[in-house]
Amino acid sequence: HARAQILYYIAENLSARAEEFAARLKDMTGKNGAEEVEAAIQRLFTYAAWADKYEGAVKPVPMRGVALAMNEPVGVIGIICPDEAPLLGIISLLAPAVAMGNTTVLIPSEAFPLAATDFYQVLETSDLPGGVVNILTGNAAELGSWLASHLDVNAVDLEGTSNAAELEILAAENLKRVIRPGSYSRQTATGSLQHILDFMELKTVWHPKGD
């Protein structure tokens, strides 16, 4: 519930500055910034609504007992954002990770990093706990290799990288979860349920019952 409220705050605070962000996006990309900002706000609302819908379940088993299926955060997730729609790309990958309780290290669009640095001002006024979102601007290929090989990073989302195969090899050396490029472009207008599933772990506990 708390994570949902924080995402709602982020959406509301971004909405309050929509014209400012739309103008900045148009200056950077030459595209209609208002449409991208509105899509980003709606996507935040979607993931906020989903944040408290995946807390787990009690499942029956063939033997005398039940299985408690608990959804837990993956942990620290490195995210490489696409250049396409720099603000919407950030939110599309960041929001589901936060909704599931993960900590993120975010590499924003290398071509349009101001979309991320401006958005961070919104995060600071939205009750987001310190350390949940960490932004690194710079060369995505170079920074991505460090994230993929870092032992304290539990997963990497390679949506915005051009060297995904190389980073997958680095991630495989420490058994890191890899979210491959392509999922962002297949999202619906509001968001992708698949990203919610990508950013959580399912832990099962068996509990006996009966005589």
C-alpha positions as protocol buffer text, in pm:
chain_id: "A"
residue {
  index: 1
  type: HIS
  ca { x: 0 y: 0 z: 0 }
}
residue {
  index: 2
  type: ALA
  ca { x: 280 y: 243 z: 86 }
}
residue {
  index: 3
  type: ARG
  ca { x: 454 y: 179 z: -246 }
}
residue {
  index: 4
  type: ALA
  ca { x: 126 y: 243 z: -429 }
}
residue {
  index: 5
  type: GLN
  ca { x: 82 y: 575 z: -249 }
}
residue {
  index: 6
  type: ILE
  ca { x: 435 y: 684 z: -338 }
}
residue {
  index: 7
  type: LEU
  ca { x: 378 y: 608 z: -706 }
}
residue {
  index: 8
  type: TYR
  ca { x: 52 y: 805 z: -693 }
}
residue {
  index: 9
  type: TYR
  ca { x: 243 y: 1099 z: -540 }
}
residue {
  index: 10
  type: ILE
  ca { x: 501 y: 1080 z: -819 }
}
residue {
  index: 11
  type: ALA
  ca { x: 225 y: 1084 z: -1082 }
}
residue {
  index: 12
  type: GLU
  ca { x: 50 y: 1379 z: -918 }
}
residue {
  index: 13
  type: ASN
  ca { x: 371 y: 1579 z: -882 }
}
residue {
  index: 14
  type: LEU
  ca { x: 467 y: 1509 z: -1241 }
}
residue {
  index: 15
  type: SER
  ca { x: 119 y: 1619 z: -1348 }
}
residue {
  index: 16
  type: ALA
  ca { x: 165 y: 1948 z: -1163 }
}
residue {
  index: 17
  type: ARG
  ca { x: 477 y: 2015 z: -1374 }
}
residue {
  index: 18
  type: ALA
  ca { x: 344 y: 1866 z: -1698 }
}
residue {
  index: 19
  type: GLU
  ca { x: 381 y: 2180 z: -1907 }
}
residue {
  index: 20
  type: GLU
  ca { x: 741 y: 2229 z: -1795 }
}
residue {
  index: 21
  type: PHE
  ca { x: 836 y: 1870 z: -1876 }
}
residue {
  index: 22
  type: ALA
  ca { x: 651 y: 1880 z: -2209 }
}
residue {
  index: 23
  type: ALA
  ca { x: 843 y: 2190 z: -2315 }
}
residue {
  index: 24
  type: ARG
  ca { x: 1176 y: 2036 z: -2213 }
}
residue {
  index: 25
  type: LEU
  ca { x: 1104 y: 1715 z: -2403 }
}
residue {
  index: 26
  type: LYS
  ca { x: 1004 y: 1906 z: -2715 }
}
residue {
  index: 27
  type: ASP
  ca { x: 1326 y: 2108 z: -2697 }
}
residue {
  index: 28
  type: MET
  ca { x: 1534 y: 1791 z: -2660 }
}
residue {
  index: 29
  type: THR
  ca { x: 1364 y: 1557 z: -2904 }
}
residue {
  index: 30
  type: GLY
  ca { x: 1156 y: 1779 z: -3132 }
}
residue {
  index: 31
  type: LYS
  ca { x: 852 y: 1558 z: -3068 }
}
residue {
  index: 32
  type: ASN
  ca { x: 522 y: 1631 z: -2895 }
}
residue {
  index: 33
  type: GLY
  ca { x: 629 y: 1641 z: -2532 }
}
residue {
  index: 34
  type: ALA
  ca { x: 275 y: 1678 z: -2398 }
}
residue {
  index: 35
  type: GLU
  ca { x: 173 y: 1336 z: -2528 }
}
residue {
  index: 36
  type: GLU
  ca { x: 477 y: 1170 z: -2373 }
}
residue {
  index: 37
  type: VAL
  ca { x: 423 y: 1336 z: -2034 }
}
residue {
  index: 38
  type: GLU
  ca { x: 56 y: 1235 z: -2030 }
}
residue {
  index: 39
  type: ALA
  ca { x: 146 y: 874 z: -2119 }
}
residue {
  index: 40
  type: ALA
  ca { x: 408 y: 874 z: -1842 }
}
residue {
  index: 41
  type: ILE
  ca { x: 155 y: 997 z: -1586 }
}
residue {
  index: 42
  type: GLN
  ca { x: -99 y: 732 z: -1685 }
}
residue {
  index: 43
  type: ARG
  ca { x: 167 y: 462 z: -1666 }
}
residue {
  index: 44
  type: LEU
  ca { x: 259 y: 569 z: -1312 }
}
residue {
  index: 45
  type: PHE
  ca { x: -107 y: 545 z: -1211 }
}
residue {
  index: 46
  type: THR
  ca { x: -127 y: 197 z: -1363 }
}
residue {
  index: 47
  type: TYR
  ca { x: 173 y: 60 z: -1173 }
}
residue {
  index: 48
  type: ALA
  ca { x: 54 y: 231 z: -855 }
}
residue {
  index: 49
  type: ALA
  ca { x: -275 y: 43 z: -888 }
}
residue {
  index: 50
  type: TRP
  ca { x: -91 y: -287 z: -938 }
}
residue {
  index: 51
  type: ALA
  ca { x: 154 y: -236 z: -650 }
}
residue {
  index: 52
  type: ASP
  ca { x: -65 y: -402 z: -385 }
}
residue {
  index: 53
  type: LYS
  ca { x: -223 y: -666 z: -607 }
}
residue {
  index: 54
  type: TYR
  ca { x: 63 y: -920 z: -600 }
}
residue {
  index: 55
  type: GLU
  ca { x: 122 y: -997 z: -234 }
}
residue {
  index: 56
  type: GLY
  ca { x: 98 y: -1376 z: -275 }
}
residue {
  index: 57
  type: ALA
  ca { x: -154 y: -1653 z: -232 }
}
residue {
  index: 58
  type: VAL
  ca { x: -233 y: -1976 z: -46 }
}
residue {
  index: 59
  type: LYS
  ca { x: -241 y: -2271 z: -286 }
}
residue {
  index: 60
  type: PRO
  ca { x: -371 y: -2627 z: -226 }
}
residue {
  index: 61
  type: VAL
  ca { x: -136 y: -2922 z: -274 }
}
residue {
  index: 62
  type: PRO
  ca { x: -207 y: -3294 z: -337 }
}
residue {
  index: 63
  type: MET
  ca { x: -81 y: -3396 z: 9 }
}
residue {
  index: 64
  type: ARG
  ca { x: -216 y: -3279 z: 346 }
}
residue {
  index: 65
  type: GLY
  ca { x: -98 y: -2923 z: 355 }
}
residue {
  index: 66
  type: VAL
  ca { x: -96 y: -2588 z: 180 }
}
residue {
  index: 67
  type: ALA
  ca { x: 169 y: -2395 z: -9 }
}
residue {
  index: 68
  type: LEU
  ca { x: 223 y: -2032 z: 80 }
}
residue {
  index: 69
  type: ALA
  ca { x: 335 y: -1853 z: -238 }
}
residue {
  index: 70
  type: MET
  ca { x: 490 y: -1518 z: -141 }
}
residue {
  index: 71
  type: ASN
  ca { x: 599 y: -1251 z: -387 }
}
residue {
  index: 72
  type: GLU
  ca { x: 922 y: -1077 z: -289 }
}
residue {
  index: 73
  type: PRO
  ca { x: 1141 y: -811 z: -450 }
}
residue {
  index: 74
  type: VAL
  ca { x: 1430 y: -926 z: -668 }
}
residue {
  index: 75
  type: GLY
  ca { x: 1661 y: -679 z: -492 }
}
residue {
  index: 76
  type: VAL
  ca { x: 1889 y: -428 z: -663 }
}
residue {
  index: 77
  type: ILE
  ca { x: 1802 y: -385 z: -1032 }
}
residue {
  index: 78
  type: GLY
  ca { x: 2022 y: -212 z: -1289 }
}
residue {
  index: 79
  type: ILE
  ca { x: 1811 y: -48 z: -1560 }
}
residue {
  index: 80
  type: ILE
  ca { x: 1940 y: 83 z: -1894 }
}
residue {
  index: 81
  type: CYS
  ca { x: 1677 y: 315 z: -2043 }
}
residue {
  index: 82
  type: PRO
  ca { x: 1608 y: 360 z: -2415 }
}
residue {
  index: 83
  type: ASP
  ca { x: 1666 y: 682 z: -2610 }
}
residue {
  index: 84
  type: GLU
  ca { x: 1318 y: 657 z: -2756 }
}
residue {
  index: 85
  type: ALA
  ca { x: 1078 y: 869 z: -2545 }
}
residue {
  index: 86
  type: PRO
  ca { x: 1335 y: 947 z: -2273 }
}
residue {
  index: 87
  type: LEU
  ca { x: 1088 y: 1030 z: -1993 }
}
residue {
  index: 88
  type: LEU
  ca { x: 838 y: 756 z: -2073 }
}
residue {
  index: 89
  type: GLY
  ca { x: 1124 y: 508 z: -2111 }
}
residue {
  index: 90
  type: ILE
  ca { x: 1247 y: 587 z: -1759 }
}
residue {
  index: 91
  type: ILE
  ca { x: 904 y: 555 z: -1600 }
}
residue {
  index: 92
  type: SER
  ca { x: 808 y: 242 z: -1793 }
}
residue {
  index: 93
  type: LEU
  ca { x: 1105 y: 55 z: -1646 }
}
residue {
  index: 94
  type: LEU
  ca { x: 1138 y: 228 z: -1309 }
}
residue {
  index: 95
  type: ALA
  ca { x: 775 y: 223 z: -1192 }
}
residue {
  index: 96
  type: PRO
  ca { x: 720 y: -157 z: -1195 }
}
residue {
  index: 97
  type: ALA
  ca { x: 1052 y: -210 z: -1016 }
}
residue {
  index: 98
  type: VAL
  ca { x: 953 y: 35 z: -741 }
}
residue {
  index: 99
  type: ALA
  ca { x: 601 y: -107 z: -727 }
}
residue {
  index: 100
  type: MET
  ca { x: 744 y: -447 z: -633 }
}
residue {
  index: 101
  type: GLY
  ca { x: 977 y: -302 z: -366 }
}
residue {
  index: 102
  type: ASN
  ca { x: 1310 y: -311 z: -549 }
}
residue {
  index: 103
  type: THR
  ca { x: 1604 y: -74 z: -532 }
}
residue {
  index: 104
  type: THR
  ca { x: 1718 y: 58 z: -870 }
}
residue {
  index: 105
  type: VAL
  ca { x: 2033 y: 186 z: -1036 }
}
residue {
  index: 106
  type: LEU
  ca { x: 1915 y: 377 z: -1340 }
}
residue {
  index: 107
  type: ILE
  ca { x: 2117 y: 463 z: -1652 }
}
residue {
  index: 108
  type: PRO
  ca { x: 1901 y: 717 z: -1839 }
}
residue {
  index: 109
  type: SER
  ca { x: 1907 y: 790 z: -2210 }
}
residue {
  index: 110
  type: GLU
  ca { x: 2262 y: 885 z: -2304 }
}
residue {
  index: 111
  type: ALA
  ca { x: 2131 y: 1126 z: -2566 }
}
residue {
  index: 112
  type: PHE
  ca { x: 1875 y: 1295 z: -2338 }
}
residue {
  index: 113
  type: PRO
  ca { x: 1998 y: 1268 z: -1975 }
}
residue {
  index: 114
  type: LEU
  ca { x: 1814 y: 1586 z: -1866 }
}
residue {
  index: 115
  type: ALA
  ca { x: 1488 y: 1391 z: -1875 }
}
residue {
  index: 116
  type: ALA
  ca { x: 1619 y: 1188 z: -1580 }
}
residue {
  index: 117
  type: THR
  ca { x: 1781 y: 1471 z: -1386 }
}
residue {
  index: 118
  type: ASP
  ca { x: 1464 y: 1680 z: -1410 }
}
residue {
  index: 119
  type: PHE
  ca { x: 1251 y: 1381 z: -1311 }
}
residue {
  index: 120
  type: TYR
  ca { x: 1466 y: 1328 z: -1002 }
}
residue {
  index: 121
  type: GLN
  ca { x: 1333 y: 1660 z: -869 }
}
residue {
  index: 122
  type: VAL
  ca { x: 987 y: 1506 z: -882 }
}
residue {
  index: 123
  type: LEU
  ca { x: 1106 y: 1197 z: -695 }
}
residue {
  index: 124
  type: GLU
  ca { x: 1253 y: 1410 z: -416 }
}
residue {
  index: 125
  type: THR
  ca { x: 911 y: 1564 z: -343 }
}
residue {
  index: 126
  type: SER
  ca { x: 715 y: 1237 z: -356 }
}
residue {
  index: 127
  type: ASP
  ca { x: 808 y: 1065 z: -26 }
}
residue {
  index: 128
  type: LEU
  ca { x: 1034 y: 818 z: -206 }
}
residue {
  index: 129
  type: PRO
  ca { x: 1281 y: 672 z: 49 }
}
residue {
  index: 130
  type: GLY
  ca { x: 1644 y: 761 z: -3 }
}
residue {
  index: 131
  type: GLY
  ca { x: 1845 y: 510 z: -206 }
}
residue {
  index: 132
  type: VAL
  ca { x: 1550 y: 352 z: -388 }
}
residue {
  index: 133
  type: VAL
  ca { x: 1634 y: 530 z: -714 }
}
residue {
  index: 134
  type: ASN
  ca { x: 1998 y: 596 z: -803 }
}
residue {
  index: 135
  type: ILE
  ca { x: 2072 y: 769 z: -1135 }
}
residue {
  index: 136
  type: LEU
  ca { x: 2402 y: 733 z: -1324 }
}
residue {
  index: 137
  type: THR
  ca { x: 2441 y: 947 z: -1637 }
}
residue {
  index: 138
  type: GLY
  ca { x: 2706 y: 862 z: -1892 }
}
residue {
  index: 139
  type: ASN
  ca { x: 2799 y: 605 z: -2154 }
}
residue {
  index: 140
  type: ALA
  ca { x: 2538 y: 330 z: -2136 }
}
residue {
  index: 141
  type: ALA
  ca { x: 2765 y: 57 z: -2274 }
}
residue {
  index: 142
  type: GLU
  ca { x: 3042 y: 129 z: -2025 }
}
residue {
  index: 143
  type: LEU
  ca { x: 2817 y: 171 z: -1721 }
}
residue {
  index: 144
  type: GLY
  ca { x: 2608 y: -129 z: -1826 }
}
residue {
  index: 145
  type: SER
  ca { x: 2909 y: -361 z: -1815 }
}
residue {
  index: 146
  type: TRP
  ca { x: 2973 y: -262 z: -1453 }
}
residue {
  index: 147
  type: LEU
  ca { x: 2610 y: -323 z: -1358 }
}
residue {
  index: 148
  type: ALA
  ca { x: 2602 y: -660 z: -1533 }
}
residue {
  index: 149
  type: SER
  ca { x: 2916 y: -781 z: -1358 }
}
residue {
  index: 150
  type: HIS
  ca { x: 2856 y: -623 z: -1016 }
}
residue {
  index: 151
  type: LEU
  ca { x: 2795 y: -882 z: -745 }
}
residue {
  index: 152
  type: ASP
  ca { x: 2560 y: -656 z: -547 }
}
residue {
  index: 153
  type: VAL
  ca { x: 2321 y: -610 z: -842 }
}
residue {
  index: 154
  type: ASN
  ca { x: 2059 y: -884 z: -860 }
}
residue {
  index: 155
  type: ALA
  ca { x: 1910 y: -817 z: -1205 }
}
residue {
  index: 156
  type: VAL
  ca { x: 1963 y: -601 z: -1512 }
}
residue {
  index: 157
  type: ASP
  ca { x: 1707 y: -466 z: -1757 }
}
residue {
  index: 158
  type: LEU
  ca { x: 1886 y: -421 z: -2090 }
}
residue {
  index: 159
  type: GLU
  ca { x: 1609 y: -239 z: -2275 }
}
residue {
  index: 160
  type: GLY
  ca { x: 1819 y: 59 z: -2378 }
}
residue {
  index: 161
  type: THR
  ca { x: 2149 y: -109 z: -2458 }
}
residue {
  index: 162
  type: SER
  ca { x: 2303 y: -187 z: -2795 }
}
residue {
  index: 163
  type: ASN
  ca { x: 2540 y: -456 z: -2657 }
}
residue {
  index: 164
  type: ALA
  ca { x: 2288 y: -684 z: -2487 }
}
residue {
  index: 165
  type: ALA
  ca { x: 2469 y: -1006 z: -2584 }
}
residue {
  index: 166
  type: GLU
  ca { x: 2793 y: -892 z: -2419 }
}
residue {
  index: 167
  type: LEU
  ca { x: 2612 y: -785 z: -2101 }
}
residue {
  index: 168
  type: GLU
  ca { x: 2421 y: -1114 z: -2083 }
}
residue {
  index: 169
  type: ILE
  ca { x: 2753 y: -1299 z: -2074 }
}
residue {
  index: 170
  type: LEU
  ca { x: 2876 y: -1078 z: -1790 }
}
residue {
  index: 171
  type: ALA
  ca { x: 2550 y: -1128 z: -1601 }
}
residue {
  index: 172
  type: ALA
  ca { x: 2564 y: -1507 z: -1647 }
}
residue {
  index: 173
  type: GLU
  ca { x: 2895 y: -1522 z: -1461 }
}
residue {
  index: 174
  type: ASN
  ca { x: 2722 y: -1425 z: -1135 }
}
residue {
  index: 175
  type: LEU
  ca { x: 2379 y: -1582 z: -1211 }
}
residue {
  index: 176
  type: LYS
  ca { x: 2210 y: -1245 z: -1245 }
}
residue {
  index: 177
  type: ARG
  ca { x: 1855 y: -1221 z: -1381 }
}
residue {
  index: 178
  type: VAL
  ca { x: 1848 y: -1058 z: -1725 }
}
residue {
  index: 179
  type: ILE
  ca { x: 1548 y: -881 z: -1878 }
}
residue {
  index: 180
  type: ARG
  ca { x: 1618 y: -869 z: -2249 }
}
residue {
  index: 181
  type: PRO
  ca { x: 1549 y: -577 z: -2485 }
}
residue {
  index: 182
  type: GLY
  ca { x: 1211 y: -566 z: -2656 }
}
residue {
  index: 183
  type: SER
  ca { x: 963 y: -572 z: -2369 }
}
residue {
  index: 184
  type: TYR
  ca { x: 935 y: -191 z: -2354 }
}
residue {
  index: 185
  type: SER
  ca { x: 828 y: -160 z: -2717 }
}
residue {
  index: 186
  type: ARG
  ca { x: 558 y: -425 z: -2670 }
}
residue {
  index: 187
  type: GLN
  ca { x: 388 y: -248 z: -2380 }
}
residue {
  index: 188
  type: THR
  ca { x: 26 y: -145 z: -2396 }
}
residue {
  index: 189
  type: ALA
  ca { x: -79 y: 217 z: -2371 }
}
residue {
  index: 190
  type: THR
  ca { x: -81 y: 208 z: -1991 }
}
residue {
  index: 191
  type: GLY
  ca { x: 191 y: -41 z: -1901 }
}
residue {
  index: 192
  type: SER
  ca { x: 304 y: -401 z: -1904 }
}
residue {
  index: 193
  type: LEU
  ca { x: 200 y: -667 z: -1655 }
}
residue {
  index: 194
  type: GLN
  ca { x: 507 y: -864 z: -1766 }
}
residue {
  index: 195
  type: HIS
  ca { x: 732 y: -604 z: -1605 }
}
residue {
  index: 196
  type: ILE
  ca { x: 559 y: -657 z: -1272 }
}
residue {
  index: 197
  type: LEU
  ca { x: 642 y: -1027 z: -1300 }
}
residue {
  index: 198
  type: ASP
  ca { x: 999 y: -956 z: -1413 }
}
residue {
  index: 199
  type: PHE
  ca { x: 1070 y: -754 z: -1100 }
}
residue {
  index: 200
  type: MET
  ca { x: 959 y: -999 z: -834 }
}
residue {
  index: 201
  type: GLU
  ca { x: 1059 y: -1339 z: -695 }
}
residue {
  index: 202
  type: LEU
  ca { x: 811 y: -1611 z: -603 }
}
residue {
  index: 203
  type: LYS
  ca { x: 903 y: -1791 z: -278 }
}
residue {
  index: 204
  type: THR
  ca { x: 704 y: -2099 z: -175 }
}
residue {
  index: 205
  type: VAL
  ca { x: 668 y: -2243 z: 176 }
}
residue {
  index: 206
  type: TRP
  ca { x: 494 y: -2576 z: 245 }
}
residue {
  index: 207
  type: HIS
  ca { x: 281 y: -2593 z: 557 }
}
residue {
  index: 208
  type: PRO
  ca { x: 133 y: -2927 z: 675 }
}
residue {
  index: 209
  type: LYS
  ca { x: -222 y: -2948 z: 806 }
}
residue {
  index: 210
  type: GLY
  ca { x: -476 y: -3211 z: 903 }
}
residue {
  index: 211
  type: ASP
  ca { x: -440 y: -3526 z: 1122 }
}
